């Protein structure tokens, strides 16, 4: 399809075996700051909707002209409070129109914002993560959309003396968001003129999947460069204003930088989906997508699976969803091929062709996109080719599994107040060390792109010296243990064989009795032992010899699981060191061996 730009990759092979990949296209002109987008679209398309959210049975829609007016008014109120680069605003609630306007107002005059996962404030056990983030950031203001819903989080001692900004259910001592919309005489233009590409736009907290969350310095230049790179790869974004119906949280770089700024930079419309891909909230997503036809669909694989299932019997939803769709973009994991195939078939049924179905790759530290699949393919799991202006260093092993490092204008300058971790994050040439591994889809055809192949940091060696690719093995094992395993931790570093710690589903919880932190029963031993036995034909790098089912779910407060739902494997093994040791004791009644099949 002509509106999709074909891949073009340049390759450099170094004497040490390292491979450098670059886009064969040049990067387009880059905006200086997000405020330039606000001003430009308010002039070009003042009446077009920029951002919207549900309001009763209808929608609260804010045009570009209204966005600019409110952004400048809020910015004046912030300046009147003496706020600037050293007075960050922490946001503890989720996506909302007010959240978006506050973030843009702060960026307009150089005040950093810090969006956090709302679970940190809502779940008592997660409060240590909120406290950690606040200690790192030291905010001058904290915002929550609902004072009642977030009352406990706002009441934390660490927010004493910090201005609390609230949109609804405002308690005594809190500032109503509406107060910021009254304006002030502060000189917004002078402050805005001081904002440059090097100005900090926001601090994004890493997910904490390998350590405590770190504050990634995200500059205006990083965000603007990444949008230029995305437009280079997806030129149809500039052909007509895009539109999304999106739930992805703004505390994460995918939703808050990639998607939000994509709408703003291209004069698009961001409709906030108050639903989520979970049983209790998917109905809201379905209703919203019936009402609004988007041009872009961003989701995680489970979200697309929910939509697929609903569209099989809901013709109105199916037609609304696919009618105007230019791109269907999945992230977080590979889209199951059966879901991919069904979505293709539905698209053809509605419109006679298939939108671009693709994915990308990047991290919080890279703003985020570094690789993208921007030409049509029929395969899931491909993360594409380098984006314009990005250099990708590939360090191959004997199997051509390559460690990936990246350099470019969208890469962070470092972590806030953490020079040691910042230094460790870059190699001697200034490439960011991602810790991820990739393989070529076709080593003889670079345009076929790259495929994600796990985390280098999760790999380990058995006593025999055999390497275990833990990330890939985990993805194999979870479906094999269905419907008993919600997640697993692959173990065995410096052991003679691989073991697995299993976080059980509700079904598995009902099959065993908790004894000293593990579930024990003959039924579990039979069911799981049989699955282990089925892998006995694998080599030592993939054969799982033993398992234990954990009685306690992962703790978000102790950092065992992130707000995104990802396990921190190191934290799990450290916090449950006794259970890990018991896993390798054949006499322990909780240990399940393959021979129980």
N, C-alpha and C positions, 0 to 999 in steps of 0.2 A: 504494500500500500504506500503510495507516494508520500503521504504526510508523515511517515515514519522514516527517520534518518538512518541510512545504513551504517553499520559498524565500520570503523577504519582505525587500525592499530599500528603503531610504530614500535619496533622491538630493537633493543640494544643488548648484545651479549658481551659480558665482560670476561676477562681472562680468568677470574676466580670462579666462574660458573654462575655468577649472579646475573639475573635477567632484569632489565629495566623496560617497563611497558609505558607507553604514552598514547594519548589520543592523537590521531593524525590531523585532527581539526584544531584550529586556533580558538582560544577562549574569546568570547565576545566582550564588549565593553561592560564594565562592572559599576553598578551604582555605588555611591559613597556611604549611604546610610539608609535605614528603613524609613526615616522621615521624608526622604526624597520621593519614595513611592506614595506615601500618604498625600503629599502635596500634588504630585503629578496626576494621580487618578481623581483627586477632588476637582482638578481643573478639566481633565479630559472627559470623565463620565461622572459628573457630580451626583446624578440621581440613581446610579446603579447601586445595588445592594452590595455592601462589603461583608457585613457580618450579621448573623441572625441567630435567634434561639427561640424555643417554644415559649409562648406566653398564653396560658389558658388553652383555648382551642385554636388560637392563631399563632402568629409569629411576631416577635419583636425584631424588626428589620432596621438596620442602620445603614444609610447610604454613605457613599464616599465623602460627599460634602459634609454630612453630619459627623462622620468619623473625624475628619480634619478639624472641624469646629470644636468637638468635644475633646479631642486629643490636646489641642492647644490650650483649652480652658483648664483641663486637669493639669497640664504641664505648668501653667502659671501658678496653680495652687501648690504644687510641689515646690516650685522655686520660692514661693512666699514662705515656705517652711524651712528654707535654707538647705534644701536637698540638692545633692550633686553626686559626683562619681564615688564618693566615700560613704554614701548613705543608702545602701541597698534596701529594696523593698522585697520582703518575703511573702509569697503567696501560698497559703496552706489549703486552699480549696481548688476545685477542678475547673474545667473549661466553662466560661460564661462570657457574655458580651462585655460586662464590666471588667472582667479580668483582661480581656483583649484590649480594651480601651486604655486601661491603666498601664499595661505593658508598653503599648505604643507611645503613650504620653511620656513615660519614663525614658524610653529610648530616644524620643524626640529631643530631649534636653540632656542626655548623658547620665541618667540615673539607672544603675543596674537593677534588674529584677531577678528574683530567685524562685521559680515555681517548684513546689514540692509535690510529691505524691500525696493525695488527700488522705490515704490510709494512715500516714504518719500521725495525723492529728485526730483521726476518727477511731483508730484502734488502740486501746490502752496499751497493749503489749508492744506496739510500734513506737510509742512515745520516745524511747531512747534514740531512735533514728532522727526524730524531729529535733530533739535536744542537741544531738551531735551536729546536725546541719546548722542550727542556729548558733552554736558555739563557733563554727567555722566562719559563718557569714557575718555575724553580729549586725542584724538588720536594724534600721532606724524606723521602719514601719512594717507592720504585718497586715496582710489583707485576707479576709474570708468573705465569701459571698453571703453566708447565712450565719448570723451571730448566735442563733440558738443551736444549730447543727454543730457548729465548731466551738461551742462555748468552752468545753474542757480544754481544747488545744490553746485557745486564746488566753485561758486563765493560768497557763503555766508560769511559774515564777520567772523564768528567763525572759518573758515578755513584759515584765514590770518596767515601766518607764518607756516602753516602746509604743508609739501611736498605733492604735488598733483601728483599721479601716474596715467597715462592714456595709454591705449593700442592703440587706433586709434583717429584720429582727435585731435591731441595734440596741444594745444594752447601755446602761449608764457608764460613762467614761470612754465610750467608743465613738468614733467619728463616722457619721453617715456618709456613704459614698456620694450621695447627692450634694453634699457640702462642697466637694471638689468641683462640681459642675457650676458653681456660682461665679467662678472666675476670680481673678485678682489682677492687680496692675503690674505684675512682674514682667520683665522684658524677655519674652519667650524667644524672640528672633535672635537676640544676642547669644543666649544660651545654646540655641540650636546651631548657630554658626560655629560654635566651638566643637561640635560633634564631628569626629573624623572616622575614617575606617579603622583606626586603632582604638577607638573608644569602646569600652566594655558595654555590650548590650545586655548581657545577662550572665549569670553563673548557673550552669546546669549541673546538678549533682549526678554523678555516675550511679549506676544501679546498685552498686555494692555487691556484685556477684562474685568478686574475687577479694574484696577488702572493704573497709568502711567507705561510705560514699565520699568521693573527692569532688571539689568544686572546679568544674571545667570553665576556664575563662573563655567566653564566647564573645568575640568582637563583632562590631558592625561589618568590618571587612570580610570576616569569615562567612557571615550570613549572606551578604550581598554577592560574594564570589560564588557561593554554592548555587544561588538562584540563577546566575548567569550560566553556570555549568549545566544546570538542569534544562534551561531553555535551549542551550546548544544541542543537547541530546534529544529534547522533545519539542521541536519547533512548532508543533500544533498548539502549544500553550499560548503562543503569540498570535495565532490566527484568529482566535475568538476567545473572549474571556471565559476561563474555566469556572466550574462550580463543583463543590464537594458537599456531601452530607457526611460529616466525619465525627467519630467519637474518640479518636486516639488522643490520649492525655497530653496536655501541653507541658507537663514536667519532663516529658521525654522528648528527645531531639527529633524523632520522627514526626510526631504530631505538632509540636510547638515551634519547630524551626522549618523543617522540610515542607509540611503541608500548609501551615499558617502563612508563611512567607511566600509560598508559591501562589496563593490566592492574591496576596497584597501586591506582589511584584508584577503580576500579570493582569491586574484589574479584575480579578475573579471574585466570586461570592462564596463565603465560608458559612455554611449552615451547620450549626452545632447539633450533633445528634446526642440527645440525652440518654440513649440506650447504650448497651454493651453486649458483647457476645457471651452472655451467660443466660441461663433459662429465665431468671426473674426479670431481665431487662431487654431481651431480644425483641419482644413485642413492640417496644417503643421504636427500635430501629426499623422494624418492618413497616410500621405505620408512617414514619418519616419518609422512608424511601418510596412509599406509594404516592405520597403527596408531592415529592420533589424529584425530578429527574436530574441527576448529576452528570457531569462530563467526565469525572474522574472518580474511581472507587479505590480507596485505600483501606486495607484491613489485614488482620492476621488470619492464618489458615482456618482456625476454628470459626471465625466470623464469616468467612466465605462459605464454610460448610453449613452454617445455620441458614444463611441466605439461600443457598442452593436447595436445601431441604424445603424451605417455605415456598420457593418459586416453582417447585415441581407441581404444586396444586393451586397456586395463586397467579392466575394469568395477568391480573391488573398489576401486581407487583413486578412480575417478570417484564412486562412491557414498559413500565415506568423506569425500571432499573437499567435496561439495556438500550432504550431508545436513543439517547444522546451520548452514550458512553464512548469516550476516546481511548481510555486506558483503565485496565483492571490490575492493580498493583498490590502484591502480597509481600509481607515482611515478617520477620521473627522466626520463620522456619519455612521449609519447602511446602508448597501447596500440594496436597495429595493428588496423584494423577487422575483419580476418579472424579474428584471435585473439579479439577481443571477441565476434564473432558465434558462433564455435564454442563459447566458454564459456557464452554464453547458451543455446545449443541443448542443451549437456550438462546444464546446471542444470535446464532444463525436463524433460529426459528422466528425471532422477533424482527430482525433487520437484514438478514441475508448474508451477513459477514460477521467477523469477529474483531472486537477491539484489541489493541495491543495488550497482551497479558505478560506481565513482566515483574521483575524485582530489582533490587539494588543492594549495595553493601556499603556500610560505613559505621561509624561509631559516634558517640557523643563528642569525642575529641576532634572529629573531622567535619562537623557542622551540617549534615552527616555524610552526604553521598560522595563516594569516591569512584565506585564502579556502578554501571547501570546497563541493563539489557534494554536497548532502545530500538531494536528491530524485531519483527515478529519471530517467534519460535513456537515449537509445539511441545517443548519439554519444560517441566517445572525444575526448580533447583538451580537454575543458572543465574548468577549475579552480574554477568555482563562484562563490559570492557571499561578501560579507564575513561573518566570524564575529562573534558578539556582542562588543561592547566595542571592536571594531577600526574605525578610520576609515581609509578608503582614498582617497588623493588621486590623481586621474587628471589628467595634464597632456597634453591631446591635441595631435597635429599636424594638418596639413591633411587627412590620410587617416583621422582618428580612431584612429590608433595612439597609445596613451596610455602615457607614462612613469608608473610606479606608485611611490607613496610611502605609508608606513603609520605609524600611531600607535596605541598601545594599551597595556594592562597587560602584554602578553606580549613587548614589545620590549626589547631589551637596554639597559642604561645606558651601555655603551661597551665598548671593547677594553682589555684589561689593559695598563697602563703605556704607553699610546699615545694621549695626548691629541690629537695632531694628526689621526690617522686617525679618532678618535672625533668630533672637531669636523666633519670633512669628511663624516661619515656621516649627519648630520642637517641639515635645512634650517632656515630662520629660524623656522618654526612648530613645530619639534620632530618633524617627520615623518622617519622613517628613509628615506633615499634608496636604494632597492633596486637600481637600474640595470636592472630588468626592464621589459618592455613588454607591454601587454595590449590586446586588442580585445574589444568587446562581441560576444557571439554574435548578439544581436538588439538594435540600439540602441533599438528601440521597446518592448522587453520586458526589463526589468532582471532578472526572475526567471530568464531563460535563462542568466544568468551571464557569465563572462569566459573568454576563451581566451588562453593564453600566446602571446606573439608575439616572443620573442627577447630578447636582451640589448642594451640601448641602447649599452653600452660597447663592444660588438663591431662596431657599425655604423661605416662609414667613407665618405668621399667620394672619387670619382674626380676626375681633373683637370678634368673637364667640370662638376663640381659635383653630379653625380648621386650620390644616396645609395645605398649597397649595404647591405642587411640581411643581414649576414654569417651570423648564427646560423641564420636561416631557410633561406638559400641552402645552407649546409652540410648541413642535414637533407635537402634535395632532392637534393644531389649524391651523397652517400654511396651510396644505393641505386642510383643511375644508374651508378656506377662498380663495382658489385658484379660479380664476386667479387674485384676487384683492390685495393680500398681498404679498409683497416681504419679509417682516419680521415683527415680532411683539414683543412688550414688555408686559409681563404679569404684571399687577398691582394689588394692593389691600392690601398691608401691613397696618394693623390696620384700615382697612375699613370693612364695613359690607358685601361687595360682591366684586367679581373679575371683573376687567375691563381690557381692552386691548388697547394699543396704536399701531396703524397700520402704518407701512411704506408701501406706496402703490406701486403697479406695474405701468408701463406706462399706461396700460388699465384703471386702477382705477383713475390715475391722470386726464385722459380725461373725467371722469364722474362727477367731482366736481369743485367748484370754491373756491379758497383760500380765507379764511377770518381769519385774526389774527392767522396765523400759522396752521390752520386746513382746511380740505376740507369739503365743505358743498354742499349737493344736495339731492333731494328726491330719485334719482336713487341709490345713495350710501346707503341711509338709508334703502331702500327696499332690496337691494342685501345683505348687511351685516346684517341687522336686521333679515332677514330670517335665516341666518346661525347661529346667536346667539340663535334664537328661537329653532332651531333644537337641541341645547344642553340643553334645559330647563329641560330635564328629568334627568340630572346628579345631583349629590349631590353638596353641596356648595363648595367643594374642587375642582370641575371641571366645575361648571356652570358659564359661562361668561355672566354677566348681561348688560354690556355696552361697547361701543367702540368709538374710535375717530380716524379719518384718518388724519395723519400728512401731511402738505403741503410741508415741507422741508425735503430733504433726510438727512441721518445721516452724520455728519461732521467728517472726519478723522482728521482734524486739531485740533478740540476740543476734540478728543478722544472718540467720540460716536461710532465709528466703527474702528476696527483694520485693519492692512494691510492684514490680512487673511480673512477679510470680516465678522468677528464676531462682534456683537453688544456688547458694554459695557453698560449694562442695567443701572447701577448706574449713569454713565455719562449722559445717555439720560434723566433719570428722574430728575437729578439735573439741567441740562441745560434747560429742558423744564418743570420746576416745575409749571409754570403757566398753561400749558396745562394739566398737571397731575391733578391739582386742578379742572380745568374746566370739566375734565372727570366725576367728581362726582357731577356735577351740572345738574340736569335734565332739567333745563330751557335753557341751552346753546344750540344754534341751531346746533352745530357741534357734539353733543352727540347722539350716535345711541343706542337705546334700543332694546332689543329683541322683545318687543311688536309691533315693526314696521313691523313684518313679515306679 
